[in-house]
């Protein structure tokens, strides 16, 4: 989870949310390139593995207007996760490691991982034959 910026243009300034952002039409060749870029920009992490979890969109997901969400999950070596948490504790990043089951219900709906996103992740098999 990352902390949203504390600016007036944010619908829920300072709230916790899944890392994400907008597609760079000129720079991102596809959705996965955008996911790789946003993960690195927001968390400092470069994942050796990303997989698309699903896509959701509607006029009511974001109070600013129509939006689409394309969720990816990343697999990280334990050492990389440890470095991210160490950077968080030192104050260089505003991030938190949270279980989707332990998220506070008081978070604004827009900033909570969407129930459909969390449900999709929990239904994704942990191991798959190759």
NUROTI-294964 format. One record per atom (N, C-alpha, C): atom name; residue number from 0; x, y, z. Coordinates in steps of 0.2 Angstrom, whole numbers, plus 5000, padded with zeros to 4 digits. Layout:
residues N
ATOM; CA; NUM; X; Y; Z .
...
***
This chain:
residues 130
ATOM; N; 0; 5004; 4994; 5000 .
ATOM; CA; 0; 5000; 5000; 5000 .
ATOM; C; 0; 5004; 5006; 5000 .
ATOM; N; 1; 5002; 5011; 4997 .
ATOM; CA; 1; 5006; 5018; 4997 .
ATOM; C; 1; 5001; 5023; 4999 .
ATOM; N; 2; 5004; 5028; 5002 .
ATOM; CA; 2; 5000; 5034; 5004 .
ATOM; C; 2; 4999; 5039; 4998 .
ATOM; N; 3; 4993; 5041; 4997 .
ATOM; CA; 3; 4991; 5046; 4992 .
ATOM; C; 3; 4994; 5052; 4994 .
ATOM; N; 4; 4996; 5056; 4989 .
ATOM; CA; 4; 4998; 5063; 4990 .
ATOM; C; 4; 4993; 5067; 4994 .
ATOM; N; 5; 4996; 5072; 4998 .
ATOM; CA; 5; 4992; 5076; 5002 .
ATOM; C; 5; 4991; 5083; 4998 .
ATOM; N; 6; 4988; 5083; 4993 .
ATOM; CA; 6; 4987; 5089; 4989 .
ATOM; C; 6; 4979; 5090; 4988 .
ATOM; N; 7; 4978; 5096; 4986 .
ATOM; CA; 7; 4970; 5098; 4985 .
ATOM; C; 7; 4967; 5094; 4979 .
ATOM; N; 8; 4971; 5092; 4974 .
ATOM; CA; 8; 4968; 5089; 4968 .
ATOM; C; 8; 4966; 5082; 4970 .
ATOM; N; 9; 4969; 5079; 4975 .
ATOM; CA; 9; 4967; 5072; 4977 .
ATOM; C; 9; 4960; 5072; 4981 .
ATOM; N; 10; 4956; 5067; 4979 .
ATOM; CA; 10; 4950; 5066; 4982 .
ATOM; C; 10; 4950; 5064; 4989 .
ATOM; N; 11; 4955; 5060; 4991 .
ATOM; CA; 11; 4956; 5058; 4998 .
ATOM; C; 11; 4964; 5058; 5000 .
ATOM; N; 12; 4966; 5065; 5001 .
ATOM; CA; 12; 4973; 5066; 5002 .
ATOM; C; 12; 4976; 5062; 5008 .
ATOM; N; 13; 4981; 5059; 5008 .
ATOM; CA; 13; 4985; 5056; 5013 .
ATOM; C; 13; 4982; 5049; 5015 .
ATOM; N; 14; 4977; 5046; 5011 .
ATOM; CA; 14; 4974; 5040; 5012 .
ATOM; C; 14; 4979; 5034; 5009 .
ATOM; N; 15; 4978; 5028; 5012 .
ATOM; CA; 15; 4982; 5023; 5009 .
ATOM; C; 15; 4978; 5019; 5003 .
ATOM; N; 16; 4982; 5017; 4998 .
ATOM; CA; 16; 4979; 5014; 4992 .
ATOM; C; 16; 4984; 5010; 4989 .
ATOM; N; 17; 4982; 5006; 4984 .
ATOM; CA; 17; 4986; 5001; 4980 .
ATOM; C; 17; 4990; 5006; 4976 .
ATOM; N; 18; 4996; 5004; 4974 .
ATOM; CA; 18; 5000; 5009; 4970 .
ATOM; C; 18; 4997; 5009; 4963 .
ATOM; N; 19; 4997; 5014; 4960 .
ATOM; CA; 19; 4995; 5014; 4953 .
ATOM; C; 19; 4995; 5021; 4950 .
ATOM; N; 20; 4992; 5022; 4944 .
ATOM; CA; 20; 4993; 5029; 4941 .
ATOM; C; 20; 4990; 5028; 4934 .
ATOM; N; 21; 4992; 5033; 4930 .
ATOM; CA; 21; 4989; 5034; 4923 .
ATOM; C; 21; 4994; 5031; 4918 .
ATOM; N; 22; 4991; 5029; 4913 .
ATOM; CA; 22; 4995; 5026; 4907 .
ATOM; C; 22; 4999; 5032; 4904 .
ATOM; N; 23; 5005; 5032; 4902 .
ATOM; CA; 23; 5009; 5037; 4899 .
ATOM; C; 23; 5008; 5035; 4891 .
ATOM; N; 24; 5004; 5038; 4888 .
ATOM; CA; 24; 5002; 5036; 4881 .
ATOM; C; 24; 5008; 5036; 4876 .
ATOM; N; 25; 5013; 5041; 4878 .
ATOM; CA; 25; 5019; 5041; 4873 .
ATOM; C; 25; 5024; 5036; 4876 .
ATOM; N; 26; 5024; 5034; 4882 .
ATOM; CA; 26; 5030; 5030; 4884 .
ATOM; C; 26; 5028; 5023; 4886 .
ATOM; N; 27; 5022; 5022; 4888 .
ATOM; CA; 27; 5020; 5015; 4889 .
ATOM; C; 27; 5018; 5011; 4883 .
ATOM; N; 28; 5022; 5006; 4881 .
ATOM; CA; 28; 5020; 5002; 4875 .
ATOM; C; 28; 5013; 4998; 4876 .
ATOM; N; 29; 5012; 4996; 4883 .
ATOM; CA; 29; 5006; 4992; 4884 .
ATOM; C; 29; 5004; 4993; 4892 .
ATOM; N; 30; 4999; 4989; 4894 .
ATOM; CA; 30; 4997; 4990; 4901 .
ATOM; C; 30; 5003; 4987; 4906 .
ATOM; N; 31; 5006; 4981; 4904 .
ATOM; CA; 31; 5011; 4979; 4908 .
ATOM; C; 31; 5017; 4983; 4909 .
ATOM; N; 32; 5019; 4987; 4903 .
ATOM; CA; 32; 5024; 4992; 4904 .
ATOM; C; 32; 5022; 4997; 4909 .
ATOM; N; 33; 5016; 4999; 4909 .
ATOM; CA; 33; 5013; 5004; 4913 .
ATOM; C; 33; 5014; 5002; 4921 .
ATOM; N; 34; 5012; 4995; 4922 .
ATOM; CA; 34; 5012; 4992; 4928 .
ATOM; C; 34; 5019; 4992; 4931 .
ATOM; N; 35; 5024; 4990; 4927 .
ATOM; CA; 35; 5031; 4990; 4929 .
ATOM; C; 35; 5033; 4997; 4931 .
ATOM; N; 36; 5032; 5002; 4927 .
ATOM; CA; 36; 5034; 5009; 4928 .
ATOM; C; 36; 5031; 5011; 4934 .
ATOM; N; 37; 5024; 5010; 4935 .
ATOM; CA; 37; 5021; 5013; 4941 .
ATOM; C; 37; 5023; 5010; 4948 .
ATOM; N; 38; 5024; 5003; 4947 .
ATOM; CA; 38; 5027; 4999; 4953 .
ATOM; C; 38; 5034; 5002; 4955 .
ATOM; N; 39; 5038; 5003; 4950 .
ATOM; CA; 39; 5045; 5006; 4952 .
ATOM; C; 39; 5044; 5013; 4954 .
ATOM; N; 40; 5040; 5017; 4951 .
ATOM; CA; 40; 5039; 5024; 4953 .
ATOM; C; 40; 5037; 5025; 4960 .
ATOM; N; 41; 5032; 5021; 4962 .
ATOM; CA; 41; 5028; 5022; 4968 .
ATOM; C; 41; 5032; 5018; 4974 .
ATOM; N; 42; 5035; 5013; 4972 .
ATOM; CA; 42; 5038; 5009; 4978 .
ATOM; C; 42; 5045; 5008; 4977 .
ATOM; N; 43; 5049; 5009; 4972 .
ATOM; CA; 43; 5056; 5008; 4971 .
ATOM; C; 43; 5057; 5000; 4969 .
ATOM; N; 44; 5052; 4996; 4968 .
ATOM; CA; 44; 5053; 4989; 4967 .
ATOM; C; 44; 5053; 4988; 4959 .
ATOM; N; 45; 5057; 4983; 4957 .
ATOM; CA; 45; 5057; 4980; 4951 .
ATOM; C; 45; 5056; 4973; 4952 .
ATOM; N; 46; 5050; 4971; 4950 .
ATOM; CA; 46; 5048; 4964; 4951 .
ATOM; C; 46; 5050; 4959; 4945 .
ATOM; N; 47; 5053; 4953; 4947 .
ATOM; CA; 47; 5055; 4949; 4941 .
ATOM; C; 47; 5049; 4945; 4938 .
ATOM; N; 48; 5043; 4946; 4941 .
ATOM; CA; 48; 5037; 4943; 4938 .
ATOM; C; 48; 5031; 4947; 4940 .
ATOM; N; 49; 5027; 4949; 4935 .
ATOM; CA; 49; 5020; 4952; 4935 .
ATOM; C; 49; 5015; 4948; 4931 .
ATOM; N; 50; 5009; 4948; 4934 .
ATOM; CA; 50; 5004; 4945; 4930 .
ATOM; C; 50; 4997; 4949; 4931 .
ATOM; N; 51; 4994; 4950; 4926 .
ATOM; CA; 51; 4988; 4954; 4926 .
ATOM; C; 51; 4982; 4950; 4930 .
ATOM; N; 52; 4979; 4953; 4935 .
ATOM; CA; 52; 4974; 4950; 4939 .
ATOM; C; 52; 4967; 4951; 4936 .
ATOM; N; 53; 4966; 4956; 4933 .
ATOM; CA; 53; 4960; 4958; 4930 .
ATOM; C; 53; 4959; 4965; 4929 .
ATOM; N; 54; 4953; 4967; 4926 .
ATOM; CA; 54; 4952; 4974; 4924 .
ATOM; C; 54; 4945; 4975; 4926 .
ATOM; N; 55; 4944; 4981; 4929 .
ATOM; CA; 55; 4937; 4984; 4931 .
ATOM; C; 55; 4937; 4991; 4929 .
ATOM; N; 56; 4931; 4993; 4928 .
ATOM; CA; 56; 4929; 5000; 4926 .
ATOM; C; 56; 4922; 5002; 4927 .
ATOM; N; 57; 4921; 5008; 4928 .
ATOM; CA; 57; 4914; 5011; 4929 .
ATOM; C; 57; 4915; 5019; 4930 .
ATOM; N; 58; 4909; 5022; 4929 .
ATOM; CA; 58; 4908; 5029; 4931 .
ATOM; C; 58; 4908; 5031; 4938 .
ATOM; N; 59; 4908; 5026; 4942 .
ATOM; CA; 59; 4907; 5027; 4950 .
ATOM; C; 59; 4913; 5025; 4954 .
ATOM; N; 60; 4919; 5022; 4951 .
ATOM; CA; 60; 4924; 5020; 4954 .
ATOM; C; 60; 4928; 5026; 4957 .
ATOM; N; 61; 4928; 5031; 4954 .
ATOM; CA; 61; 4933; 5037; 4956 .
ATOM; C; 61; 4928; 5043; 4956 .
ATOM; N; 62; 4928; 5047; 4961 .
ATOM; CA; 62; 4924; 5053; 4962 .
ATOM; C; 62; 4925; 5058; 4956 .
ATOM; N; 63; 4931; 5058; 4953 .
ATOM; CA; 63; 4933; 5063; 4948 .
ATOM; C; 63; 4930; 5061; 4941 .
ATOM; N; 64; 4927; 5055; 4940 .
ATOM; CA; 64; 4924; 5053; 4934 .
ATOM; C; 64; 4926; 5046; 4932 .
ATOM; N; 65; 4924; 5044; 4926 .
ATOM; CA; 65; 4925; 5037; 4923 .
ATOM; C; 65; 4932; 5035; 4924 .
ATOM; N; 66; 4933; 5029; 4926 .
ATOM; CA; 66; 4940; 5026; 4926 .
ATOM; C; 66; 4940; 5019; 4925 .
ATOM; N; 67; 4946; 5016; 4923 .
ATOM; CA; 67; 4947; 5009; 4923 .
ATOM; C; 67; 4953; 5007; 4927 .
ATOM; N; 68; 4952; 5001; 4930 .
ATOM; CA; 68; 4958; 4999; 4934 .
ATOM; C; 68; 4960; 4992; 4931 .
ATOM; N; 69; 4967; 4992; 4930 .
ATOM; CA; 69; 4970; 4985; 4927 .
ATOM; C; 69; 4974; 4983; 4933 .
ATOM; N; 70; 4973; 4978; 4937 .
ATOM; CA; 70; 4976; 4976; 4942 .
ATOM; C; 70; 4981; 4971; 4940 .
ATOM; N; 71; 4987; 4971; 4943 .
ATOM; CA; 71; 4993; 4966; 4942 .
ATOM; C; 71; 4995; 4964; 4949 .
ATOM; N; 72; 4998; 4958; 4950 .
ATOM; CA; 72; 5001; 4957; 4956 .
ATOM; C; 72; 5008; 4955; 4954 .
ATOM; N; 73; 5013; 4956; 4959 .
ATOM; CA; 73; 5020; 4956; 4958 .
ATOM; C; 73; 5023; 4950; 4963 .
ATOM; N; 74; 5027; 4946; 4961 .
ATOM; CA; 74; 5031; 4942; 4965 .
ATOM; C; 74; 5038; 4945; 4966 .
ATOM; N; 75; 5040; 4945; 4973 .
ATOM; CA; 75; 5046; 4948; 4974 .
ATOM; C; 75; 5050; 4943; 4978 .
ATOM; N; 76; 5057; 4943; 4977 .
ATOM; CA; 76; 5061; 4939; 4982 .
ATOM; C; 76; 5061; 4942; 4989 .
ATOM; N; 77; 5061; 4938; 4994 .
ATOM; CA; 77; 5061; 4940; 5001 .
ATOM; C; 77; 5065; 4946; 5002 .
ATOM; N; 78; 5071; 4946; 5000 .
ATOM; CA; 78; 5076; 4951; 5001 .
ATOM; C; 78; 5074; 4958; 4998 .
ATOM; N; 79; 5070; 4958; 4992 .
ATOM; CA; 79; 5068; 4964; 4989 .
ATOM; C; 79; 5062; 4967; 4994 .
ATOM; N; 80; 5058; 4962; 4996 .
ATOM; CA; 80; 5053; 4965; 5001 .
ATOM; C; 80; 5056; 4968; 5007 .
ATOM; N; 81; 5061; 4965; 5010 .
ATOM; CA; 81; 5064; 4967; 5016 .
ATOM; C; 81; 5067; 4974; 5014 .
ATOM; N; 82; 5070; 4975; 5009 .
ATOM; CA; 82; 5073; 4982; 5007 .
ATOM; C; 82; 5068; 4987; 5006 .
ATOM; N; 83; 5062; 4985; 5004 .
ATOM; CA; 83; 5056; 4990; 5003 .
ATOM; C; 83; 5054; 4992; 5010 .
ATOM; N; 84; 5053; 4987; 5014 .
ATOM; CA; 84; 5051; 4989; 5021 .
ATOM; C; 84; 5056; 4993; 5025 .
ATOM; N; 85; 5062; 4991; 5024 .
ATOM; CA; 85; 5068; 4995; 5027 .
ATOM; C; 85; 5067; 5003; 5025 .
ATOM; N; 86; 5066; 5004; 5019 .
ATOM; CA; 86; 5066; 5010; 5016 .
ATOM; C; 86; 5060; 5014; 5019 .
ATOM; N; 87; 5054; 5010; 5020 .
ATOM; CA; 87; 5048; 5013; 5023 .
ATOM; C; 87; 5050; 5015; 5030 .
ATOM; N; 88; 5053; 5011; 5034 .
ATOM; CA; 88; 5054; 5013; 5041 .
ATOM; C; 88; 5059; 5018; 5041 .
ATOM; N; 89; 5063; 5019; 5037 .
ATOM; CA; 89; 5068; 5025; 5037 .
ATOM; C; 89; 5065; 5031; 5035 .
ATOM; N; 90; 5059; 5031; 5032 .
ATOM; CA; 90; 5055; 5037; 5030 .
ATOM; C; 90; 5056; 5039; 5023 .
ATOM; N; 91; 5060; 5036; 5019 .
ATOM; CA; 91; 5061; 5038; 5012 .
ATOM; C; 91; 5055; 5036; 5008 .
ATOM; N; 92; 5051; 5032; 5010 .
ATOM; CA; 92; 5045; 5030; 5006 .
ATOM; C; 92; 5039; 5030; 5011 .
ATOM; N; 93; 5033; 5032; 5008 .
ATOM; CA; 93; 5027; 5031; 5012 .
ATOM; C; 93; 5023; 5025; 5010 .
ATOM; N; 94; 5025; 5019; 5013 .
ATOM; CA; 94; 5022; 5013; 5011 .
ATOM; C; 94; 5020; 5009; 5017 .
ATOM; N; 95; 5016; 5004; 5016 .
ATOM; CA; 95; 5014; 5000; 5022 .
ATOM; C; 95; 5013; 4993; 5019 .
ATOM; N; 96; 5015; 4988; 5023 .
ATOM; CA; 96; 5014; 4981; 5021 .
ATOM; C; 96; 5008; 4979; 5025 .
ATOM; N; 97; 5003; 4977; 5021 .
ATOM; CA; 97; 4996; 4976; 5024 .
ATOM; C; 97; 4993; 4969; 5021 .
ATOM; N; 98; 4990; 4966; 5025 .
ATOM; CA; 98; 4986; 4960; 5022 .
ATOM; C; 98; 4979; 4963; 5020 .
ATOM; N; 99; 4977; 4961; 5014 .
ATOM; CA; 99; 4970; 4963; 5012 .
ATOM; C; 99; 4965; 4962; 5017 .
ATOM; N; 100; 4966; 4957; 5021 .
ATOM; CA; 100; 4961; 4955; 5026 .
ATOM; C; 100; 4961; 4960; 5032 .
ATOM; N; 101; 4966; 4963; 5033 .
ATOM; CA; 101; 4967; 4967; 5039 .
ATOM; C; 101; 4966; 4975; 5037 .
ATOM; N; 102; 4963; 4977; 5032 .
ATOM; CA; 102; 4963; 4984; 5030 .
ATOM; C; 102; 4957; 4987; 5034 .
ATOM; N; 103; 4958; 4993; 5036 .
ATOM; CA; 103; 4953; 4996; 5040 .
ATOM; C; 103; 4947; 4998; 5036 .
ATOM; N; 104; 4941; 4997; 5039 .
ATOM; CA; 104; 4935; 4998; 5035 .
ATOM; C; 104; 4934; 5005; 5035 .
ATOM; N; 105; 4937; 5009; 5038 .
ATOM; CA; 105; 4936; 5017; 5038 .
ATOM; C; 105; 4940; 5020; 5032 .
ATOM; N; 106; 4944; 5016; 5029 .
ATOM; CA; 106; 4947; 5020; 5023 .
ATOM; C; 106; 4942; 5022; 5018 .
ATOM; N; 107; 4943; 5027; 5015 .
ATOM; CA; 107; 4938; 5029; 5009 .
ATOM; C; 107; 4937; 5024; 5004 .
ATOM; N; 108; 4931; 5023; 5002 .
ATOM; CA; 108; 4930; 5017; 4997 .
ATOM; C; 108; 4935; 5018; 4991 .
ATOM; N; 109; 4936; 5024; 4988 .
ATOM; CA; 109; 4940; 5025; 4983 .
ATOM; C; 109; 4947; 5022; 4984 .
ATOM; N; 110; 4950; 5023; 4990 .
ATOM; CA; 110; 4957; 5021; 4992 .
ATOM; C; 110; 4958; 5014; 4994 .
ATOM; N; 111; 4952; 5011; 4996 .
ATOM; CA; 111; 4953; 5004; 4998 .
ATOM; C; 111; 4954; 5000; 4992 .
ATOM; N; 112; 4958; 4994; 4992 .
ATOM; CA; 112; 4958; 4990; 4987 .
ATOM; C; 112; 4951; 4988; 4985 .
ATOM; N; 113; 4949; 4988; 4979 .
ATOM; CA; 113; 4942; 4987; 4978 .
ATOM; C; 113; 4940; 4980; 4980 .
ATOM; N; 114; 4934; 4979; 4982 .
ATOM; CA; 114; 4933; 4972; 4984 .
ATOM; C; 114; 4933; 4967; 4979 .
ATOM; N; 115; 4932; 4969; 4973 .
ATOM; CA; 115; 4932; 4965; 4967 .
ATOM; C; 115; 4939; 4963; 4965 .
ATOM; N; 116; 4944; 4968; 4966 .
ATOM; CA; 116; 4951; 4967; 4965 .
ATOM; C; 116; 4954; 4962; 4970 .
ATOM; N; 117; 4952; 4963; 4977 .
ATOM; CA; 117; 4954; 4958; 4982 .
ATOM; C; 117; 4951; 4951; 4981 .
ATOM; N; 118; 4945; 4951; 4980 .
ATOM; CA; 118; 4942; 4945; 4979 .
ATOM; C; 118; 4945; 4941; 4973 .
ATOM; N; 119; 4947; 4944; 4967 .
ATOM; CA; 119; 4950; 4941; 4962 .
ATOM; C; 119; 4957; 4938; 4964 .
ATOM; N; 120; 4961; 4942; 4968 .
ATOM; CA; 120; 4967; 4940; 4970 .
ATOM; C; 120; 4967; 4934; 4975 .
ATOM; N; 121; 4962; 4934; 4979 .
ATOM; CA; 121; 4961; 4928; 4984 .
ATOM; C; 121; 4959; 4922; 4980 .
ATOM; N; 122; 4956; 4923; 4974 .
ATOM; CA; 122; 4953; 4917; 4970 .
ATOM; C; 122; 4958; 4914; 4965 .
ATOM; N; 123; 4964; 4918; 4965 .
ATOM; CA; 123; 4969; 4916; 4960 .
ATOM; C; 123; 4973; 4910; 4963 .
ATOM; N; 124; 4974; 4905; 4959 .
ATOM; CA; 124; 4978; 4899; 4962 .
ATOM; C; 124; 4985; 4901; 4964 .
ATOM; N; 125; 4988; 4899; 4970 .
ATOM; CA; 125; 4995; 4901; 4972 .
ATOM; C; 125; 5000; 4897; 4968 .
ATOM; N; 126; 4998; 4891; 4965 .
ATOM; CA; 126; 5003; 4887; 4961 .
ATOM; C; 126; 4999; 4885; 4955 .
ATOM; N; 127; 5003; 4885; 4949 .
ATOM; CA; 127; 5000; 4883; 4943 .
ATOM; C; 127; 5005; 4878; 4940 .
ATOM; N; 128; 5003; 4873; 4937 .
ATOM; CA; 128; 5007; 4869; 4933 .
ATOM; C; 128; 5010; 4873; 4927 .
ATOM; N; 129; 5016; 4872; 4925 .
ATOM; CA; 129; 5018; 4875; 4918 .
ATOM; C; 129; 5019; 4870; 4913 .
***
